[in-house]
Amino acid sequence: MNQVNSKVCVVGDFAVGKTSTVERFVNNHFSDKYLTTIGVKVDTAEVDLTQDLKLKLILWDIAGTTEFKHVEMAYLRGMSGYILVADGTRLTTISAARELKTQIEATHGELPFVFLLNKSDLQHAWEVSDRQREKLVNEFSSELFVTSAKTGDHVAGAIARLAELIAERELFGPQ
């Protein structure tokens, strides 16, 4: 079996669920305790893409921010793709996601990514309407996933989709 290693950065505003999403995907675990990530936390996970191809994701969970400073930009070097996370209960986190995506593209060009609108388990408290979500699909890409790190809803599917996008780029070049 062939294995490809790929660095994936997980980015978004403070407290959107980046660490919880990684923890759910890597260890199938969720904790209600909020611990702020300081700097970066690195985990790995493997995704079987085909019978003959496995993608090893090196997940860099970067501390929450609304815009990258010099240190955060250094963490992004060498990434194959990224997971952009926003919190459906806080509309301001979408503005932060826009800014982060713009900075990534200005520095690293267009890379494979998925956009997670997290905390679907708190849908009753969402500030993002269905109409706004439709606009986000067009703005960010069709790779928008409504997820819940708490319940695990759509987390694995979103990251598996990112793995497919990265593999396509790694094997066949940018489209």
PAMIDREN-17890 format. One record per residue (C-alpha): residue number from 1; x, y, z. Coordinates in Angstrom, 2 decimals, always signed. Example, Ala and Ser with C-alpha at 12.3 -4.5 7.8 and 13.67 -1.06 7.14 Angstrom:
<pts>
<pt k="1" x="+12.30" y="-4.50" z="+7.80"/>
<pt k="2" x="+13.67" y="-1.06" z="+7.14"/>
</pts>
This chain:
<pts>
<pt k="1" x="+0.00" y="+0.00" z="+0.00"/>
<pt k="2" x="+1.27" y="+3.47" z="-0.89"/>
<pt k="3" x="+1.22" y="+6.17" z="+1.77"/>
<pt k="4" x="+1.33" y="+9.91" z="+1.23"/>
<pt k="5" x="+2.07" y="+12.25" z="+4.16"/>
<pt k="6" x="+0.33" y="+15.61" z="+4.15"/>
<pt k="7" x="+0.43" y="+18.53" z="+6.54"/>
<pt k="8" x="-3.03" y="+19.97" z="+7.22"/>
<pt k="9" x="-3.54" y="+23.13" z="+9.28"/>
<pt k="10" x="-6.71" y="+23.65" z="+11.30"/>
<pt k="11" x="-7.50" y="+27.36" z="+11.50"/>
<pt k="12" x="-10.25" y="+29.62" z="+12.79"/>
<pt k="13" x="-11.20" y="+32.10" z="+15.48"/>
<pt k="14" x="-10.98" y="+31.39" z="+19.22"/>
<pt k="15" x="-13.35" y="+28.74" z="+20.65"/>
<pt k="16" x="-14.89" y="+27.61" z="+17.36"/>
<pt k="17" x="-14.10" y="+23.95" z="+18.08"/>
<pt k="18" x="-10.83" y="+23.36" z="+16.20"/>
<pt k="19" x="-9.21" y="+21.25" z="+18.92"/>
<pt k="20" x="-12.47" y="+19.39" z="+19.61"/>
<pt k="21" x="-12.86" y="+18.63" z="+15.91"/>
<pt k="22" x="-9.35" y="+17.20" z="+15.69"/>
<pt k="23" x="-9.88" y="+15.22" z="+18.91"/>
<pt k="24" x="-13.17" y="+13.84" z="+17.57"/>
<pt k="25" x="-11.53" y="+12.78" z="+14.29"/>
<pt k="26" x="-8.30" y="+11.37" z="+15.70"/>
<pt k="27" x="-9.56" y="+9.75" z="+18.93"/>
<pt k="28" x="-13.36" y="+9.77" z="+18.53"/>
<pt k="29" x="-13.57" y="+11.71" z="+21.78"/>
<pt k="30" x="-15.14" y="+14.97" z="+22.97"/>
<pt k="31" x="-14.57" y="+16.89" z="+26.18"/>
<pt k="32" x="-16.75" y="+19.72" z="+27.51"/>
<pt k="33" x="-13.69" y="+21.27" z="+29.15"/>
<pt k="34" x="-12.41" y="+24.26" z="+27.21"/>
<pt k="35" x="-8.65" y="+24.48" z="+26.99"/>
<pt k="36" x="-7.14" y="+27.24" z="+24.88"/>
<pt k="37" x="-4.54" y="+26.02" z="+22.44"/>
<pt k="38" x="-1.30" y="+27.91" z="+22.86"/>
<pt k="39" x="+0.80" y="+27.93" z="+19.72"/>
<pt k="40" x="+0.13" y="+24.69" z="+17.90"/>
<pt k="41" x="-0.85" y="+21.11" z="+18.76"/>
<pt k="42" x="+0.08" y="+18.34" z="+16.32"/>
<pt k="43" x="-1.78" y="+15.04" z="+15.83"/>
<pt k="44" x="-1.78" y="+12.42" z="+13.10"/>
<pt k="45" x="-4.50" y="+10.34" z="+11.50"/>
<pt k="46" x="-4.66" y="+8.06" z="+8.49"/>
<pt k="47" x="-7.34" y="+8.05" z="+5.83"/>
<pt k="48" x="-7.68" y="+5.10" z="+3.48"/>
<pt k="49" x="-8.49" y="+6.61" z="+0.09"/>
<pt k="50" x="-8.36" y="+3.43" z="-1.97"/>
<pt k="51" x="-7.30" y="-0.13" z="-1.42"/>
<pt k="52" x="-3.80" y="+0.90" z="-2.52"/>
<pt k="53" x="-3.51" y="+4.46" z="-1.20"/>
<pt k="54" x="-3.43" y="+5.79" z="+2.34"/>
<pt k="55" x="-3.09" y="+9.47" z="+3.26"/>
<pt k="56" x="-1.41" y="+10.22" z="+6.56"/>
<pt k="57" x="-2.63" y="+13.59" z="+7.78"/>
<pt k="58" x="-0.35" y="+15.54" z="+10.07"/>
<pt k="59" x="-2.91" y="+17.85" z="+11.67"/>
<pt k="60" x="-1.58" y="+21.17" z="+12.96"/>
<pt k="61" x="-4.21" y="+22.63" z="+15.30"/>
<pt k="62" x="-3.23" y="+26.31" z="+15.37"/>
<pt k="63" x="-4.30" y="+28.60" z="+18.23"/>
<pt k="64" x="-7.43" y="+30.60" z="+17.47"/>
<pt k="65" x="-6.98" y="+33.96" z="+15.83"/>
<pt k="66" x="-8.86" y="+36.46" z="+13.71"/>
<pt k="67" x="-5.75" y="+37.21" z="+11.65"/>
<pt k="68" x="-2.37" y="+35.56" z="+11.29"/>
<pt k="69" x="+0.71" y="+37.15" z="+12.79"/>
<pt k="70" x="+4.28" y="+36.23" z="+11.83"/>
<pt k="71" x="+4.40" y="+33.15" z="+14.11"/>
<pt k="72" x="+1.13" y="+31.68" z="+12.86"/>
<pt k="73" x="+2.23" y="+32.24" z="+9.26"/>
<pt k="74" x="+5.33" y="+30.16" z="+9.97"/>
<pt k="75" x="+3.10" y="+27.29" z="+11.16"/>
<pt k="76" x="+1.39" y="+27.25" z="+7.77"/>
<pt k="77" x="+4.57" y="+26.61" z="+5.77"/>
<pt k="78" x="+4.53" y="+23.33" z="+3.89"/>
<pt k="79" x="+0.84" y="+22.61" z="+4.33"/>
<pt k="80" x="-0.98" y="+20.60" z="+1.69"/>
<pt k="81" x="-4.40" y="+21.87" z="+2.70"/>
<pt k="82" x="-6.39" y="+23.27" z="+5.58"/>
<pt k="83" x="-9.55" y="+23.00" z="+7.61"/>
<pt k="84" x="-11.26" y="+26.33" z="+8.13"/>
<pt k="85" x="-13.57" y="+26.29" z="+11.17"/>
<pt k="86" x="-16.29" y="+28.75" z="+12.19"/>
<pt k="87" x="-18.92" y="+28.57" z="+14.93"/>
<pt k="88" x="-22.55" y="+28.67" z="+13.82"/>
<pt k="89" x="-23.53" y="+30.27" z="+17.14"/>
<pt k="90" x="-21.19" y="+33.25" z="+16.55"/>
<pt k="91" x="-21.56" y="+35.10" z="+13.27"/>
<pt k="92" x="-18.32" y="+37.03" z="+13.89"/>
<pt k="93" x="-16.31" y="+33.83" z="+13.47"/>
<pt k="94" x="-17.29" y="+33.76" z="+9.79"/>
<pt k="95" x="-15.67" y="+37.16" z="+9.29"/>
<pt k="96" x="-12.53" y="+35.77" z="+10.92"/>
<pt k="97" x="-12.67" y="+32.74" z="+8.58"/>
<pt k="98" x="-12.90" y="+35.07" z="+5.57"/>
<pt k="99" x="-9.84" y="+36.99" z="+6.73"/>
<pt k="100" x="-7.83" y="+33.83" z="+7.43"/>
<pt k="101" x="-8.69" y="+32.33" z="+4.03"/>
<pt k="102" x="-7.67" y="+35.59" z="+2.32"/>
<pt k="103" x="-4.33" y="+35.60" z="+4.15"/>
<pt k="104" x="-3.66" y="+31.95" z="+3.33"/>
<pt k="105" x="-4.39" y="+32.48" z="-0.37"/>
<pt k="106" x="-2.23" y="+35.62" z="-0.50"/>
<pt k="107" x="+0.72" y="+33.77" z="+0.99"/>
<pt k="108" x="+0.31" y="+30.16" z="-0.17"/>
<pt k="109" x="-2.01" y="+30.37" z="-3.17"/>
<pt k="110" x="-5.12" y="+28.29" z="-3.54"/>
<pt k="111" x="-4.88" y="+25.05" z="-1.59"/>
<pt k="112" x="-7.42" y="+22.32" z="-0.93"/>
<pt k="113" x="-9.60" y="+23.14" z="+2.07"/>
<pt k="114" x="-12.91" y="+22.38" z="+3.70"/>
<pt k="115" x="-15.00" y="+24.88" z="+5.61"/>
<pt k="116" x="-16.64" y="+23.57" z="+8.76"/>
<pt k="117" x="-19.59" y="+25.43" z="+10.22"/>
<pt k="118" x="-19.33" y="+23.83" z="+13.65"/>
<pt k="119" x="-21.62" y="+23.33" z="+16.63"/>
<pt k="120" x="-24.66" y="+21.97" z="+14.79"/>
<pt k="121" x="-25.67" y="+20.39" z="+18.10"/>
<pt k="122" x="-26.49" y="+23.95" z="+19.23"/>
<pt k="123" x="-28.58" y="+24.77" z="+16.15"/>
<pt k="124" x="-31.24" y="+26.44" z="+18.34"/>
<pt k="125" x="-28.62" y="+29.08" z="+19.26"/>
<pt k="126" x="-27.25" y="+29.62" z="+15.75"/>
<pt k="127" x="-26.74" y="+33.12" z="+14.44"/>
<pt k="128" x="-26.20" y="+31.76" z="+10.91"/>
<pt k="129" x="-29.47" y="+31.38" z="+9.02"/>
<pt k="130" x="-30.12" y="+28.84" z="+6.28"/>
<pt k="131" x="-29.99" y="+31.67" z="+3.73"/>
<pt k="132" x="-26.61" y="+32.84" z="+5.03"/>
<pt k="133" x="-25.35" y="+29.27" z="+4.91"/>
<pt k="134" x="-26.34" y="+29.01" z="+1.23"/>
<pt k="135" x="-24.36" y="+32.18" z="+0.53"/>
<pt k="136" x="-21.38" y="+30.70" z="+2.37"/>
<pt k="137" x="-21.45" y="+27.62" z="+0.13"/>
<pt k="138" x="-21.06" y="+29.90" z="-2.89"/>
<pt k="139" x="-18.50" y="+32.17" z="-1.23"/>
<pt k="140" x="-16.18" y="+29.61" z="+0.31"/>
<pt k="141" x="-16.78" y="+26.64" z="-1.96"/>
<pt k="142" x="-19.15" y="+23.75" z="-2.21"/>
<pt k="143" x="-16.93" y="+22.05" z="+0.41"/>
<pt k="144" x="-18.92" y="+23.46" z="+3.34"/>
<pt k="145" x="-19.86" y="+21.01" z="+6.07"/>
<pt k="146" x="-22.21" y="+21.63" z="+8.98"/>
<pt k="147" x="-20.49" y="+19.74" z="+11.78"/>
<pt k="148" x="-20.58" y="+19.00" z="+15.47"/>
<pt k="149" x="-17.38" y="+18.04" z="+17.23"/>
<pt k="150" x="-19.55" y="+17.10" z="+20.21"/>
<pt k="151" x="-21.70" y="+14.53" z="+18.40"/>
<pt k="152" x="-19.26" y="+13.81" z="+15.59"/>
<pt k="153" x="-21.80" y="+14.74" z="+12.90"/>
<pt k="154" x="-20.07" y="+15.12" z="+9.52"/>
<pt k="155" x="-16.57" y="+15.55" z="+11.02"/>
<pt k="156" x="-15.11" y="+12.37" z="+9.50"/>
<pt k="157" x="-16.82" y="+13.02" z="+6.16"/>
<pt k="158" x="-15.45" y="+16.55" z="+5.96"/>
<pt k="159" x="-11.89" y="+15.47" z="+6.71"/>
<pt k="160" x="-12.16" y="+12.50" z="+4.35"/>
<pt k="161" x="-13.24" y="+14.94" z="+1.62"/>
<pt k="162" x="-10.23" y="+17.13" z="+2.34"/>
<pt k="163" x="-8.00" y="+14.04" z="+2.11"/>
<pt k="164" x="-9.48" y="+13.30" z="-1.33"/>
<pt k="165" x="-8.87" y="+16.88" z="-2.49"/>
<pt k="166" x="-5.28" y="+16.76" z="-1.25"/>
<pt k="167" x="-4.63" y="+13.38" z="-2.88"/>
<pt k="168" x="-6.03" y="+14.63" z="-6.20"/>
<pt k="169" x="-3.70" y="+17.64" z="-6.07"/>
<pt k="170" x="-0.67" y="+15.60" z="-4.93"/>
<pt k="171" x="-1.18" y="+12.93" z="-7.58"/>
<pt k="172" x="-2.50" y="+14.94" z="-10.50"/>
<pt k="173" x="-1.33" y="+18.50" z="-9.77"/>
<pt k="174" x="-3.43" y="+21.66" z="-9.28"/>
<pt k="175" x="-6.60" y="+21.69" z="-11.37"/>
</pts>
